Amino acid sequence: MSTVDIVNTSNEKVGEIELNESIFDLDVKGHLLHDVVRQQRAAKRAGNASTKTRVEVRGGGAKPWRQKGTGRARAGTRNSPIWRGGGVTFGPKPRDYSFKLNRKVRKQALAMAMSARLQEGNLVVLDNFAMDTIKTKNFVGTMKGFDFDNCLIITEGNNENLNKSARNVNGFKVLPAEGLNVYDILLHKKLILLKPAVESLEKRLMA
């Protein structure tokens, strides 16, 4: 077990917690992290580029001119791809860019990402982050106490006041434990886990 200090919002030690070594003390394999990030980003691609084929272009029912005797090349429709305003040959169509990875691989990559932050000394366990009101100034003040300018904060459940206080602060993001993912961990330099979220994540990744 890896023992980590638990601190409060004033960055003062208030206890210790033992983190599961099978989740927070793994050898980090870059290729696994790369595969999962690529999968996450591919799933977000809209894939809505679209062109019309010669069948879908409006018009083109009548033969432009007679087959023989004009001295011009024969033509059967104005929708031909070689004509201006005609269809597009092999043009893009809406598509799904997403692909699947094994659940075991995704869970392992998530554990590795958290292990990487712990090994770097960039993981903090917080006892609580209660905010009575929505106040961005208070949130910024708390983060200055940690000397953080880029951080991902993981809560247990939805913390509405914290979410709304942090949403306009550049470089910070608040996510519930069930929404934690590899891409967001790697996107932020620091990782703050609320103590209840640690227990939730360990249950999720050990299942």
C-alpha positions in Angstrom: 0.0 0.0 0.0 1.1 3.6 -0.8 0.5 6.0 2.1 -0.4 9.6 1.1 -1.2 12.6 3.2 -4.7 13.9 3.4 -4.9 17.7 3.4 -7.6 20.3 3.8 -8.4 23.3 1.6 -5.8 25.2 3.5 -3.2 22.7 2.4 -2.7 21.5 5.9 -2.2 17.8 6.7 -5.2 16.3 8.5 -4.5 12.6 8.1 -3.2 9.8 5.9 -4.7 7.3 3.5 -3.4 4.1 2.1 -3.8 3.8 -1.7 -4.2 0.4 -3.4 -0.9 -0.5 -5.0 -2.7 -2.3 -7.8 -4.2 1.0 -8.9 -1.8 3.7 -7.8 1.6 2.0 -8.1 1.7 0.6 -11.6 4.4 0.8 -14.2 3.2 3.3 -16.8 3.0 2.0 -20.3 2.8 4.9 -22.7 1.3 2.9 -25.6 -1.7 1.9 -23.5 -2.3 5.6 -22.6 -1.9 6.5 -26.2 -4.5 4.0 -27.4 -7.1 5.1 -24.8 -6.6 8.8 -25.6 -6.9 8.1 -29.3 -10.1 6.1 -28.7 -11.6 9.0 -26.6 -10.7 11.6 -29.2 -12.0 9.5 -32.0 -15.3 9.0 -30.3 -15.8 12.8 -30.1 -15.2 13.3 -33.8 -18.4 14.5 -35.5 -17.7 12.9 -38.9 -20.4 15.0 -40.6 -18.5 16.0 -43.7 -20.7 15.2 -46.7 -20.8 15.6 -50.5 -23.4 14.6 -53.0 -22.9 11.8 -55.5 -24.1 12.1 -59.1 -27.4 10.4 -58.0 -28.0 12.9 -55.3 -27.4 16.1 -57.3 -30.6 17.9 -58.3 -31.6 17.7 -62.0 -29.8 15.9 -64.8 -32.8 14.1 -66.1 -32.5 15.2 -69.7 -29.7 14.3 -72.1 -27.8 17.6 -72.6 -27.5 17.2 -76.4 -28.0 14.5 -79.0 -25.6 11.6 -79.1 -24.1 12.2 -82.5 -23.6 15.0 -85.0 -22.6 17.9 -82.7 -18.9 17.4 -82.8 -18.8 17.3 -78.9 -18.2 14.4 -76.7 -21.3 12.4 -75.9 -23.0 13.3 -72.6 -25.9 11.6 -70.9 -26.4 13.8 -67.8 -25.4 17.2 -66.3 -24.8 15.4 -63.0 -21.6 13.8 -64.3 -18.6 14.3 -61.9 -16.6 15.8 -64.7 -19.1 18.6 -65.1 -19.2 21.8 -63.0 -22.1 21.4 -60.6 -22.1 17.7 -60.9 -21.7 15.0 -58.3 -18.5 14.2 -56.4 -16.6 11.0 -57.0 -15.6 9.2 -53.8 -16.3 12.3 -51.7 -16.7 12.2 -47.9 -19.9 10.9 -46.2 -20.9 11.1 -42.6 -19.2 8.3 -40.7 -18.4 7.1 -37.2 -14.7 7.3 -36.3 -15.1 5.5 -32.9 -13.5 2.1 -32.2 -13.6 -0.2 -29.3 -11.0 -1.2 -26.7 -11.3 -3.9 -24.2 -12.7 -2.8 -20.9 -9.7 -4.3 -19.1 -7.4 -2.1 -21.2 -9.4 1.0 -20.4 -9.4 0.3 -16.7 -5.7 -0.4 -16.7 -4.9 2.8 -18.6 -6.9 4.8 -16.1 -5.0 3.3 -13.2 -1.7 4.0 -15.0 -2.6 7.6 -15.5 -3.3 8.1 -11.8 -0.1 6.1 -11.0 1.9 8.5 -13.2 0.5 11.6 -11.3 1.3 10.0 -7.9 4.8 9.0 -9.0 5.4 12.6 -10.2 4.2 14.0 -6.9 1.3 15.7 -8.6 -1.6 13.8 -6.9 -3.2 15.4 -3.8 -5.9 13.8 -1.6 -8.3 16.3 -0.2 -10.5 15.6 2.8 -13.4 17.8 1.6 -14.1 20.7 -0.8 -17.3 22.1 0.5 -18.5 25.5 -0.9 -21.5 27.1 0.6 -22.0 29.4 -2.3 -21.0 29.7 -6.0 -18.0 32.0 -5.7 -15.2 31.8 -8.3 -13.0 34.1 -6.2 -13.1 31.7 -3.3 -12.2 28.8 -5.6 -9.2 30.7 -7.1 -8.0 31.6 -3.6 -8.0 28.0 -2.5 -6.1 26.9 -5.6 -3.5 29.7 -5.0 -2.9 28.1 -1.6 -1.9 24.9 -3.3 0.1 26.9 -5.9 -1.8 25.2 -8.7 -2.6 26.8 -12.1 -3.7 23.7 -13.9 -5.6 21.0 -12.1 -8.3 18.3 -12.4 -10.5 17.9 -9.3 -12.4 14.6 -8.8 -15.4 14.6 -6.5 -17.8 11.9 -5.2 -21.1 12.7 -6.9 -22.1 16.1 -8.3 -20.8 19.1 -6.4 -22.8 21.9 -8.0 -21.3 24.8 -6.2 -17.8 23.6 -6.8 -18.6 22.9 -10.5 -20.0 26.3 -11.1 -17.3 28.1 -9.2 -14.6 26.4 -11.2 -16.1 26.3 -14.7 -14.9 29.7 -15.8 -11.4 29.4 -14.5 -8.9 28.5 -17.2 -6.9 25.4 -16.6 -9.2 23.8 -14.0 -11.9 21.2 -14.4 -14.2 19.4 -11.9 -15.4 15.9 -12.6 -17.4 13.3 -10.6 -15.5 10.0 -10.0 -17.6 8.1 -12.5 -16.5 10.6 -15.2 -12.8 10.3 -14.6 -10.9 9.4 -17.8 -7.3 9.1 -19.1 -7.5 12.1 -21.5 -8.5 14.6 -18.8 -5.9 13.3 -16.3 -3.1 13.7 -18.9 -4.5 17.1 -20.0 -4.0 18.6 -16.5 -0.7 18.8 -14.6 -2.2 18.2 -11.2 -4.8 15.7 -9.9 -6.9 16.4 -6.8 -8.9 13.4 -5.4 -11.5 14.0 -2.7 -11.2 11.3 -0.1 -14.7 9.8 -0.8 -13.8 9.7 -4.5 -10.7 7.6 -3.8 -12.8 4.9 -2.3 -15.2 5.0 -5.2 -12.4 4.8 -7.8 -10.8 1.8 -6.1 -14.2 -0.1 -6.1 -14.7 0.8 -9.8 -11.2 -0.3 -10.9 -11.1 -3.4 -8.8 -14.4 -4.7 -10.0 
